[in-house]
Amino acid sequence: MLNCEWLPKLEIRDENKDWLDYENVLYEIFLSDFIKSQPLFNNKPVRTRKHPITHGREEAFWHITCQNYIDKDERQPDLRRCERIRWVRKFIENHKCKNPDCESYCNGIKIWAEKYKNKNQKNNNRIHILLEEEKYIVILEERDEYNLLITGFYIDQNHFLQKKIREYEEHKKQEAAQQS
């Protein structure tokens, strides 16, 4: 991992403590980062999906800490997601990183939008913020008045990372073609 000021340290679980204690720490971070205050992305607040509330926690919390979304009562915590919970807000806040000490790192941030579901509908873009060096991505969905946090996760499969890089490169090609 590169040493860049804006990228927080991992929130490592203390093996000597109960899982629920760790989950409570993660939830407090989530509350602080997204409920008690909201980051801005492109001058609009980032909000979270609240419903359904499961085990007293918002849907967005489970999306950034767990893998299994099929059975909401049997979610599987993902330690890599959990450890990086502080990264979600920091990716949003630093997507336009200009820190000269982190120039090569900041240049590694890839941002692109993709149409989601109904391609004819207004404001249905999903924004991807990827830092390839860290194999981490945050996904937001554009809305008229705000951006919705969809998820953030560590990419543990190289073929998926390569797919995301190809999507970014395709977006850049299309953007360049529109400008010429």
C-alpha positions, 0 to 999 in steps of 0.5 A: 500500500502506498503512503498517501495522507488521505487513505486511512489505515485499515480497521483491523479486527481484534481477534480477542474480541467478539465479532459483534464488538467489531461490527459495532465499531464498524457501524459507528464509523458508518454512522459518522461518515454517512448518517451524522454527516454526508460527504459531497460528490460533484456538489451534491450530498451522498446519501445511503440506502436505508431500507430494508433495515436488518438487525437494526442497520441500514442496507448501505451498511451491509453493502459495504461490509458483506458479500451475500446479498441474496438472503438478507438474514444470512449475510456473510461479512467480508473482512476486506470490506470491513477493514476498508470501511473508512475508505468509502468516504475518503474515496468520495472526498478525494476523487479529485486528489491534487496532493503533490506528494501523492501525484502518482497515486492520485493519478491512479484514481479512475472515475467513469459513469455507466448507464444503469438499467433503463438507458433512456431514463434521465440520471441513471448513471452509476459512478465508479471510483477505482484505485487500481493500485489498492484494488478498491472501488466505490460505486455511487448512483446519480440522482437529481438532488443527491448521489446514492451510495451503492457500495464500496469493496476490495476487488479480490479477483484479477479478472474483475479488476481487469474488466473494470479497467477495460470499462474505464478505458472504453469510457475514456475512448468514448469521451475522447470521440465525443470531444473531437 
